[in-house]
């Protein structure tokens, strides 16, 4: 969610283990049964209904496999965000009106509008995840186990380093060209300095969680499960960038907006790659949270 610009001026297949829970036949040695259970192979981490699990893996995939579902998920997310934002704004205005504020005062409270939009984004992400691509208990358990592999933390570290390096390169380019890059979420700078603990909890704990559910689990996961992981990485990263810096609503424009899209798109690619390589959404969340922590720390350090 957070760009690191402040530093320079941020499935698994269901674990279908072949273990049987049936009782042994009369007279059968239960020790043999235990032995078969112990030797059962562990299932590999892969997205649900991955192409490798299809009956005929040689059958070519449809050209636009999963794209329809991706577009439905994305459109549903946008509609929910807009509807919940309007509802939140209306309730906020009504409450402020009861307190004696006029329309101009209510409209000028940009901080409240940002908070409302963030809450709307979180709520829509949770709703789309729950009703469209909710994970099973077995998938969640496999994702948690995968987080503690040494290789997983290697991918997390590599993703964070890549994000920081790319952000620094983009920041240097912008500085040389005299381009002022102002991420929309940086309007929260004063709030970060006034309430650092609350904003750390939000930026490091909450925002990465609901964003990973929406952009990685739902959007990227939809195309990954359909056998189009590269298309999924590309489209979900484009959506991540556009929803962070929406045209017409962003604080930036022109070259500034294009560079911010590049920053956010690259971040999303890195987090999606971590998810793809590790099979753990927890790993993508960890990379995202560490990136946001560094970005918020840079803002606090510069104040």
RATAGI-V636913 format. One record per pair of residues at least 4 apart in sequence whose C-alpha atoms are under 7 Angstrom apart, sorted by the first residue. I is the first residue (numbers start at 1). J is the second residue. Records with the same first field share a line. If there is no record, write none. Layout:
# RATAGI-V636913
I = J ; J
This chain:
# RATAGI-V636913
1 = 10 ; 207 ; 208 ; 292
2 = 10 ; 292 ; 295
3 = 10 ; 264 ; 295
4 = 10 ; 164 ; 167 ; 295
5 = 9 ; 10 ; 167 ; 171
6 = 295 ; 298 ; 299
7 = 295 ; 298
8 = 168 ; 171
10 = 291 ; 292 ; 295
11 = 45 ; 46 ; 47 ; 48 ; 139 ; 279
12 = 45 ; 46 ; 47 ; 48 ; 139 ; 279
13 = 45 ; 46 ; 47 ; 48 ; 49 ; 50
14 = 48 ; 138 ; 139
15 = 43 ; 138 ; 139
16 = 43
17 = 42 ; 43
18 = 40
19 = 37 ; 40
24 = 28 ; 30
30 = 34
31 = 35
32 = 36
33 = 37
34 = 38
35 = 39
36 = 40
45 = 279
46 = 50 ; 279
47 = 224 ; 225
48 = 225
49 = 53 ; 225
50 = 225 ; 226 ; 227
51 = 57 ; 226 ; 227
52 = 57
61 = 65
65 = 226
66 = 70 ; 222 ; 223 ; 226
67 = 71 ; 223
68 = 72
69 = 73 ; 222
70 = 74 ; 219 ; 222 ; 223
71 = 75
72 = 76
73 = 77 ; 128 ; 219
74 = 78
75 = 79
76 = 80
77 = 81 ; 124 ; 125 ; 128
78 = 82
79 = 83
80 = 84 ; 124
81 = 85 ; 120 ; 121 ; 124
82 = 86
83 = 87
84 = 88 ; 120
85 = 89 ; 116 ; 117 ; 120
86 = 90
87 = 91
88 = 92 ; 116
89 = 93 ; 116
90 = 94
91 = 95
92 = 96
93 = 97 ; 106
94 = 98
95 = 99
96 = 100 ; 101 ; 106
97 = 101 ; 102
101 = 105 ; 106
102 = 106
103 = 107
104 = 108
105 = 109
109 = 113
110 = 114
111 = 115
112 = 116
113 = 117
114 = 118
115 = 119
116 = 120
117 = 121
118 = 122
119 = 123
120 = 124
121 = 125
122 = 126 ; 210
123 = 127
124 = 128
125 = 129 ; 210 ; 213 ; 214
126 = 130 ; 210
127 = 131
128 = 132
129 = 133 ; 134 ; 213 ; 214 ; 218
130 = 134
133 = 218
135 = 139 ; 140
136 = 140
137 = 141
138 = 142
139 = 143
140 = 144
141 = 145
142 = 146
143 = 147 ; 279 ; 280 ; 281 ; 282
144 = 280 ; 282
146 = 278 ; 279 ; 280
147 = 152 ; 280 ; 282 ; 283
148 = 152
149 = 153
150 = 154
151 = 155
152 = 156 ; 278 ; 283
153 = 157
154 = 158
155 = 159 ; 274
156 = 160 ; 274 ; 283 ; 287
157 = 161
158 = 162
159 = 163 ; 270 ; 271 ; 287
160 = 164 ; 287 ; 291
161 = 165
162 = 166
163 = 167 ; 267
164 = 168
165 = 169
166 = 170
167 = 171 ; 263
168 = 172
169 = 173
170 = 174 ; 259
171 = 175
172 = 176
173 = 177
174 = 178 ; 179 ; 180
175 = 179
179 = 256
180 = 256
181 = 252 ; 256
182 = 186 ; 251 ; 252
183 = 251
184 = 245 ; 250 ; 251
188 = 192
189 = 193
190 = 194
191 = 195
192 = 196 ; 199
193 = 300
195 = 199
196 = 200
197 = 201
198 = 202
199 = 203
200 = 204
201 = 205 ; 206
202 = 206 ; 207
203 = 207 ; 292
204 = 208 ; 289 ; 292 ; 293
205 = 209 ; 289
206 = 210
207 = 211
208 = 212 ; 285 ; 288 ; 289
209 = 213 ; 285
210 = 214
211 = 215
212 = 216 ; 217 ; 285
213 = 217 ; 218
214 = 218 ; 219
215 = 219 ; 220 ; 236 ; 240
216 = 220 ; 221 ; 272
217 = 221
218 = 222
219 = 236
220 = 224 ; 232 ; 233 ; 236
221 = 225
222 = 226
223 = 227 ; 228 ; 229 ; 231 ; 232
224 = 228 ; 229 ; 232
228 = 232
229 = 233
230 = 234
231 = 235
232 = 236
233 = 237 ; 269 ; 272
234 = 238
235 = 239
236 = 240
237 = 241 ; 265 ; 268 ; 269
238 = 242 ; 265
239 = 243
240 = 244 ; 264 ; 265 ; 268
241 = 245 ; 261 ; 264 ; 265
242 = 246 ; 261
245 = 250 ; 261
246 = 250
252 = 256 ; 257
253 = 257
254 = 258
255 = 259
256 = 260
257 = 261
258 = 262
259 = 263
260 = 264
261 = 265
262 = 266
263 = 267
264 = 268
265 = 269
266 = 270
267 = 271
268 = 272
269 = 273
270 = 274
271 = 275 ; 284 ; 287 ; 288
272 = 276 ; 284
273 = 277
274 = 278 ; 283 ; 284
275 = 279 ; 280 ; 281 ; 283 ; 284
280 = 284
281 = 285
282 = 286
283 = 287
284 = 288
285 = 289
286 = 290
287 = 291
288 = 292
289 = 293
290 = 294
291 = 295
292 = 296
293 = 297
294 = 298
295 = 299
296 = 300
297 = 301
298 = 302
299 = 303
